[in-house]
Amino acid sequence: MVLSRLFASIKVAALVAAFLLHGPLFAAPMESAHDLMSKMAKASRELNYQGLFTYEFRGNLTSVKVAHGVDDGQTYERIHHMDGVQRNVLRRTDNVDCLRTGDMLLRGSAYKINDQSYARLEDFYEFHIKGQGRIANRQVVMVHVLPKDKHRYGYVVAIDKQSGLLLQSVLMSHSGKPLERFQFVDITIGMPFAELGFDLDASDFSSAVLDQSNCIDDNRQITTSASNWSAQWLPPGFVIASHQIADSNGQESIMFTDGLAVFSVFIDSDPGRSLPAIDANLGATVAVLTKADINNQEYAICVVGEIPRATANQIASAISLSPTSSSSISPLP
Amino acid sequence: MSDHKERLEQSLSALMDGEATDIEMHRLLKEVSEDSELRAKWKRYHMVSAAIKGDAATATIDYSAAIAAAIDEEPTHRQSGLAVFAGSAGRFAIAASVALVAVFGVQQLNSPLDSVGETSEFAGVEQVDEENTGPAIQFPSGFQPIINARTVSAGGNNKSSQYVTPVIEVRQQVNRKYSEAELRAYMNDVMAKHSNHAALNSNQGMLPFARLNETEAAAQKE
């Protein structure tokens, strides 16, 4: 034991010496993983780009053509599925400056859970730069993102060296098996907005889904409408990202993120729906639907996300109706 | 020192590193039972590795000969021909019952449980792709579509769905009736809403949209 400790301290000393002697040489060419992640969060929102990516899971491969543009503070997105039935999704957001919970976490800031506690991405993942590579004919930096607990999955990502865009993302199970793979095969970055052809879709965009998720306020929190529901347990590091009050069908939804992984909780109070308790999965996405009988009213609680099934189960059983109607859905300390 | 021996030693060190292939492993196990020199080497490698890891070096007592002798003395290991046959038949029976359970399990999973009479309605939902009225998806001869092998027949139109739909597993039998169509619609709806929100919060750009399947995309257009 003493010997190994001695070795360890020699190793540290050697590293320190190497750093002192060649520090600038080592540090200059390599960005830190955190800088890369932060750059990535910004790039995917703020750049104009279009390209073709493939998405693969369980032996299925589909390809998708995407375009993303920013004009006059608004973002425009077009998603066109290249296989099977014609499918297009158009989407716009009103405010390119809207910083969301996931953005903020990935940019290295902490989300304020309450006055005492903050959530930080690096408390729950380790980031390792694994050298360089080439994806979609562009130079990329490979980063391994390892979870520090069993409540989230890891990733192998490739980030474009020049722009910071995410060009490849492989979701990895705890045993190291890929669950899904997303990879650009061709991409053009930084063209003028006019070249993206969004003006052709102008009429469609007027009816397109407008994003309603919540932006981070000055207090480094999001303001959500009050909910009667609360989570008695959340996997550590996950904080609220958005909350939609009950729609016309009586469905309320709350979304949580740790900066990389996302899960949604849907609460259905419509007694007309008679759904059984189920487990479902599609690719890397799992869904767990449980039933809760509260005050003679039946509710369906559904947790959907790219998280391990055991975690989804645990969350589903921890969602409960607050005794007082005024309390918020933020996790209990 | 033959080529063969050298290869074996390479395999042995690969095994110690946990990198030996199945073939190497088989060859090693076969050879090690006959080659005492190799056996000794294996033991030495283990001791070295234990010493490096900081484990206390174990005494070098070889139990293998004694154990082999003890096994030979055991009456149950001197079997008659009949016993050998009975043994393998028993094994087959076990294998068969495992297979039965597996087939049964799969059918349980896929059957639209309580919803008698709803099957065609469910199939109908999967068939709503008016735009795709061309020839059924072509596969090169000799290949079978492995994606969602469920074939649906509705109105004499026999075609398998290309798209992967959620695998849904009902946890327990409920007394109340429910329709699988409604269940699928609900699942597709929540998964679509989740993808939509995830696109804004997972920082993976538009990746979450790739997870949408065709019925979800249809819901998006509305």
HADDOCK unambig.tbl for C-alpha pairs under 7 A between the chains (distance, minus, plus):
assign (segid A and resid 41 and name CA) (segid B and resid 203 and name CA) 5.60 0.50 0.50
assign (segid A and resid 44 and name CA) (segid B and resid 205 and name CA) 5.42 0.50 0.50
assign (segid A and resid 55 and name CA) (segid B and resid 210 and name CA) 6.42 0.50 0.50
assign (segid A and resid 64 and name CA) (segid B and resid 210 and name CA) 6.88 0.50 0.50
assign (segid A and resid 85 and name CA) (segid B and resid 129 and name CA) 6.86 0.50 0.50
assign (segid A and resid 85 and name CA) (segid B and resid 131 and name CA) 6.42 0.50 0.50
assign (segid A and resid 85 and name CA) (segid B and resid 132 and name CA) 5.96 0.50 0.50
assign (segid A and resid 85 and name CA) (segid B and resid 214 and name CA) 6.89 0.50 0.50
assign (segid A and resid 87 and name CA) (segid B and resid 217 and name CA) 6.24 0.50 0.50
assign (segid A and resid 89 and name CA) (segid B and resid 220 and name CA) 6.92 0.50 0.50
assign (segid A and resid 89 and name CA) (segid B and resid 221 and name CA) 6.84 0.50 0.50
assign (segid A and resid 100 and name CA) (segid B and resid 201 and name CA) 6.64 0.50 0.50
assign (segid A and resid 101 and name CA) (segid B and resid 201 and name CA) 6.75 0.50 0.50
assign (segid A and resid 102 and name CA) (segid B and resid 201 and name CA) 4.53 0.50 0.50
assign (segid A and resid 102 and name CA) (segid B and resid 202 and name CA) 5.88 0.50 0.50
assign (segid A and resid 102 and name CA) (segid B and resid 203 and name CA) 6.64 0.50 0.50
assign (segid A and resid 103 and name CA) (segid B and resid 201 and name CA) 6.58 0.50 0.50
assign (segid A and resid 103 and name CA) (segid B and resid 203 and name CA) 6.52 0.50 0.50
assign (segid A and resid 166 and name CA) (segid B and resid 204 and name CA) 6.84 0.50 0.50
assign (segid A and resid 182 and name CA) (segid B and resid 207 and name CA) 6.98 0.50 0.50
assign (segid A and resid 259 and name CA) (segid B and resid 202 and name CA) 6.14 0.50 0.50
assign (segid A and resid 260 and name CA) (segid B and resid 202 and name CA) 4.87 0.50 0.50
assign (segid A and resid 260 and name CA) (segid B and resid 203 and name CA) 6.65 0.50 0.50
assign (segid A and resid 261 and name CA) (segid B and resid 202 and name CA) 5.96 0.50 0.50
assign (segid A and resid 262 and name CA) (segid B and resid 198 and name CA) 6.01 0.50 0.50
assign (segid A and resid 262 and name CA) (segid B and resid 202 and name CA) 6.09 0.50 0.50
assign (segid A and resid 264 and name CA) (segid B and resid 194 and name CA) 5.94 0.50 0.50
assign (segid A and resid 274 and name CA) (segid B and resid 178 and name CA) 6.03 0.50 0.50
assign (segid A and resid 275 and name CA) (segid B and resid 178 and name CA) 6.42 0.50 0.50
assign (segid A and resid 275 and name CA) (segid B and resid 183 and name CA) 6.55 0.50 0.50
assign (segid A and resid 276 and name CA) (segid B and resid 170 and name CA) 6.74 0.50 0.50
assign (segid A and resid 276 and name CA) (segid B and resid 174 and name CA) 6.69 0.50 0.50
assign (segid A and resid 277 and name CA) (segid B and resid 170 and name CA) 6.18 0.50 0.50
assign (segid A and resid 277 and name CA) (segid B and resid 171 and name CA) 5.71 0.50 0.50
assign (segid A and resid 277 and name CA) (segid B and resid 172 and name CA) 6.97 0.50 0.50
assign (segid A and resid 278 and name CA) (segid B and resid 168 and name CA) 6.77 0.50 0.50
assign (segid A and resid 278 and name CA) (segid B and resid 169 and name CA) 5.51 0.50 0.50
assign (segid A and resid 278 and name CA) (segid B and resid 170 and name CA) 4.42 0.50 0.50
assign (segid A and resid 278 and name CA) (segid B and resid 171 and name CA) 5.17 0.50 0.50
assign (segid A and resid 279 and name CA) (segid B and resid 168 and name CA) 5.94 0.50 0.50
assign (segid A and resid 279 and name CA) (segid B and resid 169 and name CA) 5.12 0.50 0.50
assign (segid A and resid 279 and name CA) (segid B and resid 170 and name CA) 6.47 0.50 0.50
assign (segid A and resid 279 and name CA) (segid B and resid 171 and name CA) 6.85 0.50 0.50
assign (segid A and resid 280 and name CA) (segid B and resid 166 and name CA) 6.24 0.50 0.50
assign (segid A and resid 280 and name CA) (segid B and resid 167 and name CA) 5.31 0.50 0.50
assign (segid A and resid 280 and name CA) (segid B and resid 168 and name CA) 4.21 0.50 0.50
assign (segid A and resid 280 and name CA) (segid B and resid 169 and name CA) 5.86 0.50 0.50
assign (segid A and resid 281 and name CA) (segid B and resid 166 and name CA) 5.39 0.50 0.50
assign (segid A and resid 281 and name CA) (segid B and resid 167 and name CA) 5.35 0.50 0.50
assign (segid A and resid 281 and name CA) (segid B and resid 168 and name CA) 6.70 0.50 0.50
assign (segid A and resid 282 and name CA) (segid B and resid 165 and name CA) 6.76 0.50 0.50
assign (segid A and resid 282 and name CA) (segid B and resid 166 and name CA) 4.55 0.50 0.50
assign (segid A and resid 282 and name CA) (segid B and resid 167 and name CA) 6.34 0.50 0.50
assign (segid A and resid 304 and name CA) (segid B and resid 191 and name CA) 6.70 0.50 0.50
assign (segid A and resid 304 and name CA) (segid B and resid 194 and name CA) 6.80 0.50 0.50
